[in-house]
Amino acid sequence: MAKSISSAVSPVPEASRQAEGTFRNHAPVQREGVRKMLRIMWNMIFHKPRNTRPASAIPVQALTRADLMAAPNHSVYRLGHSTLLLKLQDKFWITDPVFAERASPVQWAGPKRFHQPPISIDELPPIEAVILSHNHYDHLDYEAVLKLADKVNVFLTPLGVGDTLVKWGIDASKIRQFDWWQGTEVAGIRFIATPSQHFSGRGLFDGNQTLWASWVIIDGDTRIFFSGDSGYFDGFKRIGEQFGPFDLTLMETGAYNVEWPHVHMQPEETLQAHIDLKGRWLFPIHNGTFDLAMHAWHEPFDRILALAWERSVSITTPKMGEAFNLMQPQRGDAWWLEVEQEMSEKGRVACSGYKAG
């Protein structure tokens, strides 16, 4: 059973509803006009560069339940996009579980996965808690939630997202909903919903009717930050002051664009947010699985790795399904370079064959 933790961080709830009944960010975020939104959609549909998707297979390290059960505590596995499986206190915890083929309201259209998950939902061990950041389709997967329901003890959500789960048929007694700076304890682990700068909505008429959040995870002396989605804002520094330093920050690094600067971070901002949070190891996420912007699919990795090296920041980039352990941290490989190199070599072979013919 989850136990509530009252917060003394802020005397006034920062996620209070506006008069029209929608949630708001800590600082006002410029609303995009209809003309700009239509232009963005037009470009996303008709003018995307080819390199927004990998031209060859992304390496995925397959996982089994036996692998996970044998893994040491403080292991973190990236299953894709912002879906991470954590092993803490001999239990398993999963963030924003998305196993769908497409990050879309329909499975016949919309951004399609670059790779399959390293493990199926059926093969997963029992999950102590699902940690949800907000309700966008690349973070909240209807089918995955229903399939996980019987093996999950607790769903931790921002305000309103839990109501959505109840409508989907999830037992209300399993759901805990939180405003910013509120939290709970589950099986000895503390969770605090903290601010992010984003928005919510799954349709045309439900904009900002549910809250979005980042999460602080505290396991004894170990502290982990999960960013969810966010533009850069001064809240990162406040979270760092209140709960840092963090041993690991799981930070959004992808699906950015100058057209939407307030709701997703450029890699330079991701790095600064990590520094604001007083992070030790930076683990870039929100990339490598779905085509959600106009940049090359591998650009987020290229940029954040170069920036981290320039600032002497410890960064890890494990393959999908590859274990990262906080007790024995490793940087991982620049595996995305191999994907591009493989395609380049195929192109050279094809060209040489054409010339020889």
N, C-alpha and C positions, 0 to 999 in steps of 0.2 A: 504494500500500500504506500502510495506517495505521501509524504509529509510536507505541508506547506512551509515555506520559509518567508517570513515577512521581511521587507526591505526597508532599510533606513537610508538608502542612497539618495532618494529624492523625495522631499515632502509633498510635492505636487506631481501627480501622474502626468508624464510627458506625452502619453499616447491617448490623451483625452479626446473624446469625439467632438467634432465641430458641430455647428448648429444643424447642418444638413445631414448629420448622421454618418459621416465617413471619418476614417482615421487620417492623421496628418503626420508629416515628418517633423523632426525637432526644429529644423529651419525650413522656411518656405522653399518649395521646389517649383521651378518654372513649368507651367503647364504647356504642353505642345499643342499648337493649333491644328485644326483639321487638315489644312493644306499641307503642313509639314508632315503630319502622320501619313497622309496619302502618298507624299513623295517618298518617304522612307519605305513604305510598303511596296511601292512601284519598283524602287531600286532593289529591294530584297528579292522580289519575284523575278524581275527581268534583267537586272544588271549585275548579278553576282559574279565575281571572278571564279574561275574554275578551281583555284587553289583554296577555296573555303572548305573543301572536303579532301581528305587524303586520297591519293591516287593508287595506293597499295595498302595492304592489310596492316592494321595497328596491332602490335604485339600484345597479347593478353595472356597472363599466367593463370591457368585454370586453378580453381580452388575446390576442395571437397570439405565436407563437414569434419572429416577426420583431421584434415590439415588445421582447421580452425580450433578444434578441441585440443589439439596438441600444442598450439601456439602459446607463447608466454603472454602474460598480462602486459598491457601498454602497447599491444600491437595494433596497427592501423592499416586497413586495406582500402584502397580506392576501387570501387566497383564501377565507376563511371560518373562523369559530370560532377555533381555535388553529393553523390551517394557514397558514403564512407561507412565502413564497418569497424567498430572499435571493440577491443577486448579489454575490459577493466573489471577488476574484482572477480575474475573468472566468469564473467557474464558478457553478453554481447549487446551492443548498442548501435543503432543505424541512423544516419542522417539522411533526410530528404530522399527516401527510397524511390527511384525511378527505374523500372525494368522494362517499360514499354518500348516498342520498336520506334515510335515517333513521339516527340515532345509536342503534342497537339491534341485538340479536343476530338479528333478523328484519327484513325489509324491507316487511312488511305491517302492522307496528305499531311504535309507539314515536315519539320526537320526530322530526318531519319538518322538513326544511330550509325556511328562509324564502326562499332564493334559490339559484340554480344557481351553481356555481363559475365564476369569470371565464374560466377556461381548462380544457380537458379534459386528462386525463392523456396522451392520445395526442399532443396538441399541445405538451406541455411539451418543452423541450430536455433533453438529457442532464443527469442530476442527479448531482453529485459525492457527496453524502451525504444520507441521511434522518436527522433527529435526532428520536428518540422520547422522550417524557417518562414515559409509563406505559401500561398496557394497557386502560384504559376505552374503551368503544365510541365515545365522542366524540373520542378521540385516536388510536386504533389501529383502522384500517379494513382488514379482511381483503382485500376485493376490490381496494382501492387498492394495498395492499402487493404483491399478486400482479401487478397491471398495471404497477407501477413497477419490478418486479424487474430486468427486462432493461436498463433505462436508468439504474440506480443502481449506483455503484461500491461504496459503503459504507453500511451501516446502523449507526448509533450508538444503543445502547440501555442502559437500566439493567439490572442483573443479573436474569436470568430471562426478560426480554422477548425477548431474542435467541433463547432456547431455543424460545419460541413460534413465532418466525419460521422456525426450522429445521423445526419440525413442519409448518409450512404449505408447505414446499418451497423456501424461500429457501436459496441456496448458503451453507453455513456459513462459507466463506472470506471472504464479504462482510460478516460480522457482527462487531462489536466490542462487548462488554458491559462495563459499568463499575459499580463500587461508588461511593458518594459520595467526592468528592475525588480520584478517579482520572480520567485523561484520555488524549488521544491527539492526534496531529497528522495532518491529512489535507490534502494539496495546499497546504501552507503555512499552514493555518488551525489554531489550537489549540482543542480542545474539552475542557471539564472538566465532568463530572457532579457537580453540587452538591446539597446536601440540599433537600428540600421537605417539607412536613407534609401528608401525604395518605394514601391507601390504594390497593389494587389488587384486581383480580378481574374476571373475565368471566362467572362462573357462580356457582352456589350453594355450591360446595365448594372454590374456589381462592382464597379471601380472603387477601390479603397474601403470596401465594407468589412474587410477582415484585416487584421494587423500583420505586419512583417517584423521579423526580429533576427538578431544574431543570438548566439548562445555561449555562455561561459560554462565549462564543465570542470568540476573540481573533484579529484580523486586523491584524498589525503594531501600530499605535498605536490602532486602533479596537477598542472593547470593547462587546459586546452581551450582554445577559442575557435568557434565555428562561425564564419562570417555571414552565411546565407548570401543574399544578394545585397549590394549596397554601393552607392556612390561614396566618394570620399567626403568625410565631414568630421567636425571636431569631436563627435561622440567616441571615436576610437581612442583618443587621448584620455577622455574621461573614464572609459572602460579600463584602459591600462592603469590609470591611477587608482581606480577602485579595486581591481581584481588582479592586476599584473604583479610581477612579470609572468608571462605565459611560456611554458615549455614548448608548446606547439601551437601555431596559428594555421588553421585551415582556411585559406583566403581566396576569395573570388578573384580569378585572373583570366578573364575571357569574356567574349560577347560584348566587348566595349566598342564605342564609336563616338566620334565628336558630335554626332547628332543627338546622343542621349547621355551627356556628361554627368548628369546629376544622379543617375540611378545605377550605373555600373562604373567601375574604376579602370582607368588606364593602368598599365603595369607600374608606372612610376608612383601612382597613388596607392596601389596595392602594397608596394614596398614601404611607403611612408606610413601607411596604416599599421603594418607589422611593427615598425619601429615605434609608433605611438603606443601600441599595445604592450611594448617592452617584450616582444617575442624573442625566443631563442631560435627555434627552427621554423622556417617558413615552408608550408606545403601548399603550392598553388593548385586550385581546383576550378570547377566551372569551365572546363576546357576539354578538348580531346574526345568528346563523345557526340555532341550535336553541333550542327551548323546554324549558328544564331546571329551572325554578324557578317560584315563585309571583309574582315581581315582574313589572311591566310590561316588555315586551321592550326598551324604550328607556331604562328607568330607570338601568341602569349607565352609559350615556353621559351622561345628565343629571347624575348625582351626581358622577362622577369629573371631569367638565369644570368644574363649579362649585367643587369642592374644589381642583382644580389652579389655577384662577384666583385663588381666595382665598389660596393659599400661594405664588403667583407661580412655579408649576412649569410648565415648557414641556411641552405635551401636543400630540399629533397624533392626528387621527381621520380618516384617509383613507377614502374609499369602498372597498368591496370591489373589488379589481383596480386601484385607483389607486396610483401609485408614490409612495413616500416615500423621499427620498434624504438620507442623513446629511451629505453635503457641502453640500447646499442645503436644509436642513430647513424644512418649512412646517407650519402647524397643521392644515390641511385644513378642511373645512366641517362644520357641524352638520347633516349630511345627514339624520339621523333626524327632525329637526324638520319637514323638508319632507314626509316620509312621513306624519307625523301631521296636518300642516296640510292635505295633499291630502285625507285622509279626512274631516277636519272640514268642508272646503269642499263635498265631495260630500254630506255629511250636511245641511249648510245648504240646498243646492240641492234635495235631496229633500224637506226639511221645507217649504221655501217653495212647492214645487210642490204638496205635499199641501194646504197652507193655501189656496193660490190656487184649487185645485179645489173 
